Amino acid sequence: MLTRTDRWIIACAIIGVLGLYFKYWNVGSAGNSAEVRVNGKVIANLDLRQEGVHDIIGPQGVSTLEVHAHKIRFKSSPCTGKQCIQMGWAQRSGEFLACLPNRVSVTIEGGEALYDAVNF
């Protein structure tokens, strides 16, 4: 049986954990632009404030990027697995999208980065 003090301590712990979660989780700010690379070379910097569809030519064919509502995603790609399309939208600074078979990558830039390093 819980006493009144036990309930008070549990409530404070829950409030504290929720406060820390909202303060430190997903703290990256929205990006302003997307740097597009093919074979490691920068071929375009796309402004995320200008909506549009962009065709990027890679070694396997054309990958299509869509910019909408300050976000970017792979709309289509010639790769077989289509994992790049399944990654969905990216909008926060530091986020990364890639179509590895077609060697096309996108990095969101501007603002405070969501990650300072990523390890695989």
Secondary structure, 3 states (H helix, E strand, C coil): CCCHHHHHHHHHHHHHHHHHHHHHCCCCCECCEEEEEECCEEEEEEECCCCEEEEEEECCEEEEEEEECCEEEEEECCCCCCHHHHCCCECECCCEEEECCCCEEEEEECCCCCCCCCCC
